[in-house]
């Protein structure tokens, strides 16, 4: 069965293809950038910190001098930054084979983005919704392009309340509830985006992925919590390295046999770790009414209209 385990050696030649990876300077994003660059892609490492992005790029180039990686500033908590990034990208690129919406934050305290959105919903969903819409022009022009949204196993506990979508003034807010809602949003957006592609006869695919339980820096801010310190040894035994956790999103981005709406995750027990395969999300991810409402609300909040 080992021969059926999909790895980076299964990535096809990506020479001439352009890929954007949000949050590409660390964790799953960094591993994805490395894999794409190794196969010859022109990779845009979209990072909130250009300094950290350049440091990450240098790490890759040190071992892969031929890597074609450009660092661009992108702050998903700031619509102005997202618009600026999209404009600069379109000024310099006429194609975009893959938009990998990887960046995210996890289980942070209640707070607001620069535009007043709840932090996790704003960063994990609205930021990527706006970015995708602003890049739609070049996505549309690129045959067989892909948009891949990175979700999480946490989507399974996600619930929607459109009367209090962003936990106004912190009402009913918990870090895990908000995170789960944002990750369910990633899937609802994916499936509604595919419907949009099909309705408008756009030759593009929307897919999603989740990394299982992966050892990244996403939860670094929780390290000092007593419960995290207690469960850390167990977490380390159950988790997998970022290089494995990144495989589902990499496969969704480049596997020639991938199909629209597919959701990739690890093949191990409870999808916590393993090699990437197509997995089933929770049934609520297919709720068309919630997906439509979320789309409408997202357009209104971001002022990014898909057309």
C-alpha positions, 0 to 999 in steps of 0.5 A: 500500500505504500506506493499509494501514499501521495507525497511531494514526489507525486507533484507534477512539473510546475514550470511556468505556473504561478502560485500564491501562498498566503502565510507562506513564511511559516508552518504549512505555508512554508512547506507548501512554498518549498514543495511548489518551488522545488517543482519549478513554480513561480511562487508568491509568498504573501506575508504580513511581515516582509522581513519574516518572508524574506528570511523564509525565502532565504532559507529555501534559496540556500538549499534550492538556488533555482527557487523562483520565490517573490515575497509580497506584503499581505495583511489579511486583517486589513482590506486596504492591504489586501487591495494593494496586494491584488493590484500589485500582483495583477500589475505584474502577472497575467496568470494565476494557476493556484491561489492557496488560501493558507494563512490563519489564526487559531483560538485567539482572544476576542478582538477586532481587525483593522476593519472592525471584523472579529479577528478569526472570522475576519482573518480566516474567512473574510480576508481570503474571501476578499483576496479571492474576489479581487484576484478573480480577473486573473483567475478567470483568465487562467485555464484550469486555475484553482482556489484552495481554502485551508480548513480544519477538523474544527469545522465539525463543531462550527455553528452559525448564528447570523444574528450574532455572526461576529460575536458583537462586543464579545457576546457569547464569544469563546476562542474555539467557537469563533475558530470553528465557525471561521473554519466552517466558513472556509468550506461553505465558501469553497462550495459556493465558489465552485457554484459561482465558477460553474454558473459563470462558466469559469474554467476554475476549480475550488477545493479545500484541505485540512492538515489534521493535527500538525505541529506548527506555530499556529498555537504558539500563543497558547503555550503558557496556558496551563491546559496546553502545558499539561496536554503538550506531551500527548499533542506531540505524540498524536501530531505530525510534522508540518511537512506532512500536514501540508500534503493535503493542501499541496495535493489539492493544489496540484494533483492532476486528478483532483476534482472540484469541491474535493476536500483533502485530509490525512488518511489516518485514524480520525484524520489526525495524521497520515497521507492525503486523501479525499475526506468527507466534511461534516454535513453542515458544510454543504448547507447551501442556504448558509453558504449563500447567506455567508457569501452575501454578508461577506460581499457586504462587509468587504465591499468586494463583489464577485462578478 
